[in-house]
Amino acid sequence: MVNKKLLTVSLAAAMLAVTASACGGNNDNSNGNSGNSGNSGNAASNSSSPEADDKTPVTFSYYSFSSQKDTLASDTVIGKELQKQTGVDWKMEFLVGDPQTKSGVMIASGDYPDVIVPEGEIDKLLDAGAFIPLDDLIEKYGPNIKRVYGPYFDKFRQADGKMYFLPFGANQGYIGDPGISQGAFWIQRSVLKEAGYPKIKTLDQYFDLIKQYQEKHPQVDGKDTIGFASLAGPADSFFSITNPSMHLAGYPNDGDVIVDMNTHEAKTYAATDIEKKWLQKLNEVNAEGLFDPETFTANKDQFLAKLTSGRVLGYFNYAWQVGDATNNLKKAGIDEKRYAPLPIVFDENTKDQYVDPPSFVNNRGIGISVKAKDPVRIIKYFDNLLKEENQVLVQWGVKDQNYTVDANGRYVMSAQQIADRNDPEKKRTIGWQYFEYSWPRYGNNSVLADGNAYGVGNQPEVAYAGYTDGDKALLDAYGVKTFSEYFSKPDERAWYPAWSINKGQGTPEQIFQQKAGDLQKKFVPKLVLAKPSEFDSIWNDYVGQMGKLDVKGYETFVTKVVQDRIAGKW
């Protein structure tokens, strides 16, 4: 139900419409100082702490509840440079298996790493007392933390008034994204090309086009063509198959609710007519042989392999979920097998809202655990990371190697540098994969003090330089210059995103969300894969089961928080 990770703002993610590949997501369009002005740079960079020059070698442990290859930070170019500055290295480990099981084991044993990126397990770990408060450390050792996060402090303090983690992004100024780096209905470009680049807006039009193409091209390289798929096999990605309901109805990703723009009332959409319309369509296309049943069982690597194979004609996912596959497709140089994003809605009169409005996500971040060996060294590392030159490092890389600065002071990239920024293996060896997102950082849409975009993909010069001939032909066919232009601009939502509302552990809201999510995981596969004649009876059972939960109580809770946020009370 809830998208638990924000998109990264790497070139691979922010230009995903171009490369068919934050969150990253997500993911985080943190808003702060609005407008297109830059931030104050390193006005607070120099710490007066007597321990500021301590560079004694030390290795701390870093654990993230996201999927990635384990590494030693110093084995990357970025990690090595940060180690030279601070003496600090990191043993970085990532989730394997079920996140709830892993957090439960951590809590039961009390065996915590030095820092934790808890993702969707954040409330559980906060309630278990896994993190130390950061307030005093920030006050004494965090001038850059205060510079970057200061305007947002009150948005992520906990009930006791203290801060236990630093969120992934606080915008410094604002610049929009020329690509689509969040959710969309993606379609293989060959489908659009063969149909003469038609304008596709509704769900029926989308699947009709896919059906026509699949009938003409039932196989790719000797294997059956797949009409439509999604990454809903991993438990933490099931939202990929449930979230489309709200997008199709004209809402952005507020998680498991939609919020009325006039009354600001939050309503769940699980087991409602909105979800029924979506799932009944999937049931229909499944009966026609267009739907991939492995959507519900394939792991991430298996799903990405299908996308890379060129067999999948359409899918719904968030850009940050599929970056490796889409970057590999671009690297292969076969434009027609790459994907284009479409702002699909239920009917012609619905305004799409796929593009995130400016926002601040206050329930994802990185915290220092109660078992940390040296919290002072760690908070200083965080503070050093937030110096503007290091924020440039983690996004752009090394000057004159990964990017250059032109005569006008603009950051630019050559074709090879763009290719390297998109290459999955280069992203790992240079360190973008490990440092561009899940650390203290500027928001994705930030503007640097010199006027350049913080996010590589948001830099207009780089975005345009990264377009292939196929990209340009596709954009020309639709009369636009960037992929985001044929999506509607986001309406302002002061509360956004509602999915970031803290529910706590063991609260009525958290219990409702868990039980509602369990019911979706039980019934959605049945509804999609059932015979059409069985759909209504399964649906009625699903609605009945959902009706036993306190839906009204949950909606009342979310509505109150939404309205509080609108009033400035976070």
N, C-alpha and C positions, 0 to 999 in steps of 0.2 A: 504493500500500500504506500509506504513512504520511501521516497528516494533518499537513501541515507548517505549519499556521498555527493559532494559537489564536483562539478567539472573542473579540471585544471585549465589553466589559461596558457598552456604551452601552445606553440604554433600548431601542433598536431591536433589539439582540441579546439582552439579558437578558430582555426581554419577548417574545421571538420566538414563544413559544407563543401569545401574545395577538395579536401583530401578524403572526403567521406568519413572524417574523424574529427577537465577542465583544466571531468566533475569532477576519464575529472567529474565528477559532480555530488555529481552531486551531487555541475554544480553553486556557486557563491558569486553573486553580483553585488557585493557589499557596497552599500551607499554610505557616504559620509559627507564630505564637503562636496556639494554639488557643483556642477559647472565644469568647464574644460580646462581649468587652471591646474597647474602642477602643485606639488606639495612643497614643504619647506626643506626637503632634503635632509641634510645631516646637521641641522641646527643644534641638535642635542646629542651628537654622536660621541663626544668625548666625555668619558666617565672620570670623575675625580676620585674614584675609589682607590685606596692604596694598594689593593690587590689586582688592579686592572691589568698589570703586565704579567701576571702569573701564566706561564705557558708550559708548565710541567706536563709532560705527556700523560694522558689518561684516556681510557676507553670506557664509555658509558653504554648501557644497553637501551635500545629503542625498540618498542613493540607496537605494531600497527594492526588493527583489526580489519585491514584491507588486504587484497591479494596482490602479491608482488614477489619477485625473487629476493631471497635474503642476500645481504651484502655487507661488506665492511665499508663504511663511508669513505675512508681514505683510498679505497680502490677505484673511486671515481675522481674525475678531474675537479669537480666542484668541492667534493668532500675533502680532497687533499689540500686545496687552497684554504678552506676554512680551518683545517687542522693546523696549517702553517700559522694562521693568524691567532689561534687560540690554544693550541696544544691538545685540543679535544678531538677524539675519534669516536665513532659510533658503531656498535655491532647492531645492525638493523635486521630485525626479524619480522615476518609477516604471517598473517593468519593462514593456517591450513585446517580445513574442517569447519565445524559449526561454531559461529561466534558465541552463542549463548553457552555452549559447553565450555569453551575456552575461558570466558569471563567467570563462569562458575568455579572452575578449577583454580583460577587465580585468587578469587575471593576466599575460597575455602582454605587454601594453603597459606594465603598471605604472602605468597612469593611473587612480588611484583618487579618488573624491570625498572630502570631509572626513570624513563619517561614512557608514557602510554598515549597512543592515539586510539581512543576507544570506539570511534565511529558510533554505531547504533547502540553500543553497550554503555554509553556514557552515563546515563542515569543510574544504572545498576552499580557502576564503579564509584560514582559520586556518593551514592547512599551507603556503600560499603566502607567509605572513608579511605579510598585508595590514593587520594591526591592530597598534597599539602596546600595550604592557602599561599597565594603568590603575592599578596598585597605588600608585605614588608620587604620582600626581596625586590619587587619592582620599584618601590620607593627608594631603596638604597642603591640598587645596581642597574636600574632599567630606564635610563633617560630616553633611549630610542623606543622602548616599549611604550612609555608614556606619550611620546610624540605621535606614534602611529595609532595606538589603541585608546589614548586618553579620552577622545570624544565618545567612545563606545563603552567605556568601563561600566556604566550603569546598566547597559543592555545585557551583560553576561555575569553580573554578580548573582550569587546564589541567595537563598532565603536568609542566610545568616549575614548577608552583606559583604561576603568575601568572594574573591576570584580564585578559582581552582584550575583554570585552564585558559589558554589563549586561543581564540577562534582562528579559523583559517581565512583571514582576510579582512582588512578594514580599508575601504577605499580612500585613497588620497587624490581628490579630484575625481573626474569621471570622463570616460571615453567609451563609446559604444563598440559593439562587436560586429565586424563586417561578415562574419560567418555564422553558422548555426552550431553552437557548441552545447546545446541542451537537447531536449527531446524533439523528435519529428517522426513522421512516417517517411521512411527512406525508400527509394525505388531505383532499380538498376538503370543506368543511363541508356542502355541499349533498348529498354522498353519505351522510354520517351522518344528516342531517336526514330525507331521504327514507326511509331504512331504519329510522327511529324511534330513532336514537341507540343502536345496539347496542354491547355490549362486545366489542371486537375485540382479540384477543391473538395469534393465530397468523398465519403468513404465508399459509396457505391461506385463512383467513377474510378477510384483507385483500384478496387478489386476487379472491376470490369476490364481495365487495361491490362492488369496482370494476367487475368484469365485468357484474354485474347492472345497475349504473347506466349504464354505457356502452351496453349494448344498448337501454336505454330512451331514451337521449339521445346518439345517434351524432354530433350536431353541436352546436357552440356558435357562434352568430352566423355561420352559413354555412360554418364550417370544422370539419373532423373533430375529434372529441374524442380526446384522447390519454390512454390508460389509465394508463401509468406511464412516468416518465422520470427521468433523473439527469444531473448535470453531470459527465461523464467525458470530454468532448472535449479540453479543455486538458490538456497533459501533467502539469501539477502538480495536477490535480484527479482523476486517474484513481482515486485511493483511494476516491472516492465510489461506485464500482461494486464495489470489492473489500472494503472495510471492513465492509459489512453482514453478511458471513459471521460475523464474531466477535460482532457485536451480536445476531444471531439465535440464536447458541449461548449467549447469556447472559453475554457479556464486555464490558467497557468498551473504549475505544479505546487499546489498547496498541500500535497500529501494525500491524506484520506478524507479531505473535506473540500467543498467548494464554498466560496464566500460571496454572498450577494453584494454587488457593488453599491447598492442604494441603502440597504438596511444593515449591511455588515454582519449579517447572521451567517453562521457556519452550518452547513448541512453535510452529512455523510452521503456518499453516493453508492456505497456498496449495497447490493440487493435493491437498488432503485431502478426506475425506468431508464436512467442514463446508462447504468451498467448493463441492463438487460439488452438494450439496443446494440451495444458493442459486442457482447458475448453471443447474442443470437446471430449476428453477422459472421462471427468466427465459426459458429456451428454450421452455418450455411456454406462457408467457403471450405470448411473441413469436409463436408459431405461431397463437395465438388472436387476434392483431391488437391486443393490449393494450400492447405495448412500443414505445416510440419509438426507431427505429434511429438517429436523429440524436443520441441520447445519446452516441455515440462520436465524433461529428464536430462538433457545434455548439460555438461559442465561448460564453463566459460571457454576453455581451450577448444572443445569440440564445436561450439557455436561459432567461434571466430574462424575456425578452419573452414566451415561451410561458407561463410561470407567471402573468405579469400579464394575459395574454389570457383567463384563466379556462378554457382548454381542457384543462389537465392535471388529471387526477383524483387522482393520487398520485405521490409522488416520495420518494427517499431523498437527503438531503443534510444537511450540518451547517448550523446556523442562520446562522452568520456568512457562509456562502457566498451566501446568497440574500436578504440584508437589504433591498437596494433594491427587489426585486420584491415582497416581502411588505409592506414599508412602503407602497409605492405602492397595493397592493390595499386596505390599511386606509384610506389617504387617500381612495380612491375611494368608500368607504362602503358597499360591497356585501359584507356579512358572509358570505353563503353561498358566495362565490367565494374566500374566504380559506381558510387551511389549519389543521388541527389536528394536533398531534403524537401519535403512537401508539407505545407500547413493544412493538413486534412482535417475537416470538420464534418459533422453529421449532415448539414444542409447548407445551401447556397447563402442563406441569410445570416449565418453565424459568423461573427468576427473571430478569427483565430487569435489565440494568446499563448503561443508556444514560447516566445521570447520572454525571458525573465525580466521583470521590472527591477530597478535598483533595489537592493535589499541588504540586510545584514543577518547572517546565520549565526545564532548565538548558542547552538547546542551541539556543535562539532568543534573539536580543537585538540590541542596537545597539552598534557599536564605532567607535572613532576610528581612521582609517586612517593609514598611515605617511606619506601625503602631506598630512595635515591641516596647514593654514596656522598654526593657533594652538591646540594641544591644551589649553592652560590656559583660554582663553576658553570652549572647548567643554565641558570638564569642569565649569566653573563654571555654565554654562547648565544642564547636566544636574542639578547640585546644586540650583540655584535652582528647577528644575522640580519637584523632590521636596519643596519646602516644602509643608506641608499645604494652605495657601491656594491654591497652584497646582495641586495634585492635585484640589482641589475645582473649580477653574476648568476643567480639561481634561475633567472628567466632567459637571459640572453647569452650567457656563457662568457668566454674570455674575449675581450676586445682584440680585434685584428686576427683572431683565429675563428671565432664563431659568428662574429658580426663586425662591421666597420662603421665608422662615423663619417658622413660626407661633409662637404664644405659648408653646409648649412647647419651642421650639428645634428643631423637626423641619423638615427640608427637604421642601417640598411643591411641586407644580406644578399650574397650572390646566390645563384641557382644551386650551387653545391652546398652552401651553408644552409639553405632552406631544406635541401634534401637530407642533410645530416640532422637538422632539428626535427625532422619527421621520422627519421629511421629509428625503429624500436631499439635496436641494439646500440646505436650511437647515443640514444637518450639514456640508456643505462650506463654506458661506460663514461660518458661525460658527466652524468649525474642528474640531468633534468628529471628523469623518472623518479628520483628519490628526493629531490630538494625543491622542485617547483611548486609543490602543493602542501603537503602535510607537516608544515612547520609554521611558526609565527611568520606572517607575511603581509604584504599589501594586498588589497582586494584586487580581483581580476581586472577590473575596469579602471584602475588607477592611472594617473598621469604623473610621470617623473618631474622633478624640479626643473629639468631642462626642456620640458614640453614633449618629450617622447613618451610613447605608450609603455606602461609597465609590462603588459602582456604582449608577447611577440606578435601574435595573430591579430592584435588590435591596431598594430602599426600599419597605416594605409599603404605605405610604400612596400612593406613586406607582403601584405596580403595580395596586392596586385602582382608583385614579382613572382609569387608562388603559384599563380594561375597557369595551368597548362593550356595548350591550344584547345584541348577538349573543354576545359572549364570556360574559356572565353567564348567558344562556340555555343555552349549551353546557355550562358548568361545572355549572349546576344539574341539567342532564339526567344528568350523571355523578356527581352528589352530592359535588362537591369545590369548594374555594374558589380554588385555583390550579391551573395546568396541571401543575406538577411533582408534585402530589399523586397523580396516577394513574400515576406512574412509581415503581418501587421505589427506596428509598433506597440510595445506593452503599455497598458493603462497603469497609472500610478496606483500602488497598493501599499499604504504605509505600514501595514502589518507583515508584509511578505518576508519569508514564506511561513505559512501556518504550520508546516511540518516541523519547524524548528522549535515549536512550543514545548517546553520541558513538562513531561508528565510525571516524573518521579517513578519510584518503584513501589509496587503494591498499592498504588492509588486506584480509585475506581476508574480513572481515565486510562491508566496504563493497562489495567486488567481488561477493560473493554477493548482497547486497541489490539491487545494480544489475542483475545478470543475472536474478534472480528477478522483479524488476519488469518487465524487458523481456519475459520470457516471458509474464507476465500480460497485458501490453499486446498481445502477439501473439495469444494464444489466447482470452482472455475474449470479445472481440467475435465471434470465430468460433463459440465455444460457444453464445453467446446467440442469434446470428442464423442458425445452421445449421438444417437440417431436423431434426426430432426423431430421425429414423432415423439421422442422421449423428453425433449427439451423442457416443455412446460411443466411436466410433473416434477422434474428435478429442480427447476426454478422455484416452484411453489414450496418445495421442501427447504430450499436454501433461504427463501424469504422468511419462512416460518422460524427457522433456526436463528436467523439474524434478529428477528423480532423479539426473541426471548432476552436479548441483551438490552442494556440501558442506553439505547441510542439517544434518546432525548437528553439524558444527563450529560453524555459526552458532548453533544452539540452545544449545550448550554455552557459547558466549561470552555470549549474552544472559542465560542462567540465572545465570552467575557474577556478572554486574553486578547483576541483580535481588537476589540473595542478599547481595551486598555492601551494597546500598542498605538492605536490611532491617536489616543489622547497623550501619547508620549511617555506612558508608564510601561516600561519593559521589565 
